[in-house]
């Protein structure tokens, strides 16, 4: 049992670091603060993670794994309801690792590894959204010209990527607080899916409005 302690300590460090990054923003969290929050010495922290970038990269790896598992489900999206829950689940992962999106430009400018890997994340998101559009098209939920799929998918990914930044700018003091998470995520899912409104079959468009009303999404 004793051999498992270091691994558990490393996991606990990541859990607390994620909580602090999300609460205060990565630039405002020092390794000294992380150590104090954990009640461990800085030396113990450095034993597991010798640099702050290693904490960031380890959290990003967790984010990538969670994201990859969800994106693979995009091929099963057939209609508006499937798309709604897929997008909401995607926003839940983004919310869980919201410090990445809150401080995205700053993080990318300082961390070359993160810069290249986030480019891959964007490509994977775009591929997943194209699969979503293809599936909805095959099942008659949308009617979209093949030439419009790529720009529509790109627009959806842009909103996905910068939605939390928009929420933050709109209400910096409260937008990223846990109590506001659900409505922020619902608004995000609604606005991403609303980009498909011009292409939705009539009953699917009506169903989108029904879902929006049922879940209390507000613009």
N, C-alpha and C positions, 0 to 999 in steps of 0.2 A: 504493500500500500504506500509506503514512504516514497517509492520511485515516482508515484503519480503526482506528488505535491508540486514539483516545478511546472508541470504542464498546467495544472489547475491555477497556479499563480499567474502564469502567462495569459491564460484565458481571462482571468479576473482583471488583469491589467487592461486587456483590450476592452472588456465590458465597461469599465469605469472610464477609460479614455474616450470611448464612443459617446458615453453619456455627457462628458464634459465638453467634447468637441461640438456636440449637437446643441448644448445649452449655451455656450459662450462663443462658439466659433473657434476653429483651429488656431488662427493667429493669436488668440487671446489666452491660450492654454499652454502653460509651460510644463516641462517634465517635473519641475519642483511641485507644482500644483497637483499633478497626477499622483506623485509619491505621497503627498500630504493627504489627499483624498483617500488613498488606499491604506494609509497608516503603515507604510513601509519606508525603508531608507532609499535615497536616490541610488545607492549602490546596488540594491536589490532590483530596482527597476532597470538599471543599465545592464545588469547581468542577463536579463531576458531580452531587452530592447536597447541596444547601445546608443541609438540615436532616435530622435523624434520621427524622422522619415521612416524608420522601420515600423513604428506604430501606425503611421498613416498607410504605408504599403500593406501591412498585415490586415488592417481594416478594409482596405480596398479589395484585397483578395477575397475576403468574406463576402463583400458586396458583389463581386464578380460571380462567385459561385451561386449566390441566391438569384441574381439576375439571370444567369444562364439557364437555371432550372425553369424559371418562369417563361423566358422567351421561347423556349422550345414548345410551349403550349400554344403559341400563336397559330400554329397550323391547324388547330382544332376549332378555331373561331369560325362560326357559320352565320351569325346574325348579330343584331344590335345588342341583345342581352348578353351573349357571349363576349362581345367586344367590351361592353360596359364593365363586366366583372374582371376581364383580363386587364384593362387599363387601370381599374381601381387597385388591383393587386400589384400592378407595376408601380403605381404611385405609393403604395404602402412600403415597398422596398426602398424607393427613393426617400421616403420620409424617414425610414429607419436609419439611413445613412445620409441624412440631410446636410450634414456639415460639408460633404463633398460638393453639393450643389450650391450651398450658401456661399462657400469660399472658392468656387471652382476656378475662376481665372487666376486668383492668387496662388492656389495650390499648383496649377499647371505651370505657372511661370517659375516656380521654385523646384519642381520635382520632375526631372526628365522622364523617369520611368512612368510616373502617373500620366504625363502628357501623352506618351505613345499608347499606353493602355487604355486611356479614356477615348482615344480616337477609335480603338477597336470596339469599345462599348457602343459608340455612336453607330458604327457600321452594323453591329449586331442588332441594335434597336431598329435601325432602318430595314434590315432584312426581315425582322420579325413583323414589322408593320406591313411590309409588302406581302408577306405570307397571310396576314390578317385580311388584307384587301383582296387577295386572290381567293381566299376561302369564302369570304362574304359574296364575292362576285359569282363564284361557282354555284353557290346556293341561292342565288337570286335576290340577295338582300341589298346589293348595290349594283348600279349600272354605271361603270366608269371606263372611259376610253383608256386603252393601254398606255397612251402617251401621257396621261394625267396621273398615273399611279406613282411614278417617281417623285414629282414635285409635291403631290399630296402627302406621300409618306414622309418626305423631308419636313414639310410644315408640321406634321403631327409630332415628329421627333423634336423639332425646335421647341414646341410648346411643352412637351414632356420634360425636356432638359432645363428649361428656364422658368417653369411655372412657379416653383418655390421662390425664385428671385423676384418674380412679379408680386407674389403674395407678401414678401418681405418689404419691398419698396412701398407697397400700398399701406402697410401697417407695421412699421419696424418694431414697435414695442410688444406686439402681441401675435403677429402672424405665425411665428414658428414655435409658439408655446404648445405643449401637448394638448391642452384643452381645446385648441382650435384646429387640431389635426384633421378630424373627420370632415369638417366642412371644407377645409382647404383641399383635401384629396378628392372629395366629390366634385368641387368646382373644377379641379384640374381634369378629371376624367370626362366631365361634361364638355369642357371646351375643346379637348382633343377630339372627342367623338363628334362634336358639332361641326368639325371641318368636313365630315362626310355627309352632312345633311343634304347638300345639293345632289348627291349621287344615290341617296337612299330610296329604295322602293317605298311607295306611299304608306303602306301599313307599318313598315319599319321606321319611317320618320315619325309616325304617330306614336309608336312604341317608345322611341327615344324621348319624346316629350312626356310620356307617361312615367318613364323611369326617372327623369329629371324631377318631376313633381313628387313622386313617391319617396325619393331619397333626400328631398329637401335641398338640392343643389341650388346655390344662389350665385349669380354672376357678380 
